[in-house]
Amino acid sequence: MRDALRVRPASDEYAPFYSGYVDLVSDGSIFETLNEQLARFERLFELAGADRADFRYAPDKWSVRDVITHVNDTERVMSFRALAFARGSVGPWPGMEHEAWAREARLRQRPFQELVTEFVNVRRSSISLFKGFSEDMLARRGLASGNEFTVRALIWITAGHAQHHANVLNERYLV
């Protein structure tokens, strides 16, 4: 295992906003974390079940279906940014308007299990991509959403973002 993927990114590798996500990731192998999350999310979605896919804990909050799609979309964006920076395309890349994206997702047309399968596929693809980055690539920097990131930090943010939403699902949706 490359050492760079066992050590938490330094605070100068990402914008302060993302520290909450990075802090949610346990020390140690980021690939162990990403794989453990994959299994945890599958169980979490099974607990939520298709019958609770449209549940919202408050009228103005996202449904379980919305949360899964947001996690999928964000992971794709972070993976793209990591790929672009690793390949030398430093941006600047635009931000992600998550509320607008959620409105445009047309989620009611998709079966809940399809969204769960999509998460599994997106996560497996991300892990495969991240494993291909060299030490040099992991240290590369680029601009996205008006902030500078290293490739390594984007991987940790990906894991932390997913963990944040897993925590929300556990605390607010599955009680």
C-alpha positions, 0 to 999 in steps of 0.5 A, spaced: 500 500 500 502 506 498 504 510 504 500 517 501 493 513 501 494 511 509 495 518 511 490 523 512 491 529 507 494 535 510 489 541 511 493 545 505 491 539 500 483 542 500 479 547 502 477 548 509 469 547 508 471 539 506 475 538 513 468 536 516 468 530 510 476 528 511 475 528 519 470 523 518 475 518 515 478 513 519 486 513 519 489 507 515 488 505 508 483 509 504 481 503 500 479 499 506 475 505 508 472 505 501 471 497 501 468 497 508 463 503 506 461 499 500 458 493 504 455 498 509 451 502 504 449 496 501 446 494 508 444 501 509 440 501 503 437 494 504 434 497 511 431 503 508 428 498 502 424 500 496 418 502 501 422 507 504 425 510 498 421 516 498 421 518 505 423 525 507 424 526 515 422 533 514 418 536 508 424 540 505 429 535 506 431 530 500 428 523 500 432 516 501 432 516 493 435 523 493 440 522 498 443 515 494 443 519 487 446 525 491 452 520 493 452 517 486 453 524 483 458 527 488 462 521 487 462 521 480 464 529 480 470 527 485 472 521 481 472 526 475 476 531 478 481 526 481 482 523 474 483 530 471 488 532 476 492 526 475 492 526 468 495 534 468 488 537 467 488 542 473 482 546 471 479 550 473 473 546 473 466 548 475 462 547 482 457 542 482 450 545 483 447 539 488 440 542 489 439 543 481 442 536 479 437 533 484 431 537 481 433 534 474 435 527 476 427 524 475 428 519 480 421 517 480 422 514 474 427 509 476 426 503 481 430 504 488 434 497 487 437 500 480 439 506 484 443 502 489 446 498 484 448 504 481 452 506 487 455 499 488 458 500 480 460 507 481 464 505 488 467 500 484 469 504 479 472 509 483 476 504 487 479 501 481 480 508 478 484 511 485 488 504 485 491 506 478 494 513 481 501 513 482 505 517 488 506 523 483 499 523 481 496 523 488 500 529 490 498 533 483 493 539 485 488 542 481 482 547 481 475 546 482 469 550 485 474 555 486 478 551 491 485 547 490 485 540 491 490 534 491 488 528 488 489 524 494 485 529 498 479 528 493 479 521 495 479 522 502 473 527 501 469 522 497 470 517 502 468 522 508 462 525 503 459 518 503 460 517 510 457 524 512 450 521 508 451 514 511 450 518 518 445 522 516 441 516 513 442 512 520 440 518 524 434 521 520 431 516 516 432 509 519 430 511 526 
